[in-house]
């Protein structure tokens, strides 16, 4: 499968961050907590557009930072306990996931072990993104953004 190359404008986001290896399914729990607090975030750019941001590579123990968030116009009135993120503009190779969430791990594995290595692109050290829009609510589909040079 070939990803689609897009250029993404930079954006600001507010949300909740998890650090770990997701061994016990902590990321779905993070999203559940974020969804309960979503209405407290002001300055939303587009309310039906959320992101999962992974802004570093896993460490030697497989742990990483993951932020469930929404894009905002400004960092004003950030709810207590929430983090701010700034995602720089850049090119991304976009893959669309559709199916049961149980298949997400193998889908990521295929991206990074097969599709991306066979592409003509080199990874850039910017955040990886998951983009959740109305498609996710309708049929579970969302996009995975891999930063490229």
C-alpha positions, 0 to 999 in steps of 0.5 A: 500500500502506498501512502498519500503525500500531503503537506500539513499546516502547523497547529496548536493542540490541547489534550492529555498525555500518556507515557508508557508502552500501552501494554495494558491498553492505556491509550484507549483509557486516555481517550475515554478520559479526554472525551469526558473533559473535551467540553472544557477545552476552549478555542477549538479550531474544529470540534470534530477533529481530534489528534493522537500525537506521538512526539518521540520514538519509543525508548529502549523499554518501548515507552513513548509519549502519546497525547489525545488532543484537539487542535486549538486557535490559541493556548488560552484557558487551558484546563488544569492537568492538560498539556499543550502541543505545537505541531510544526508544518511539514510533509507527511505520508498518510495511511488510512486505517479501517477496521477493528482497533484490535488490528491497529498494532499489526497495521502500524507494524506493516507500515513501519516494517514493509510499506514505509521502508519500501517507499522512496521517503525518509522519516523526519523527526517530527511528531507522528499523528493520528487524525480522527474526524467524522469518519471515525465516528461513522465507521472507525476509519482514521488517518495515520501521518508519518513525517517525511523529509 
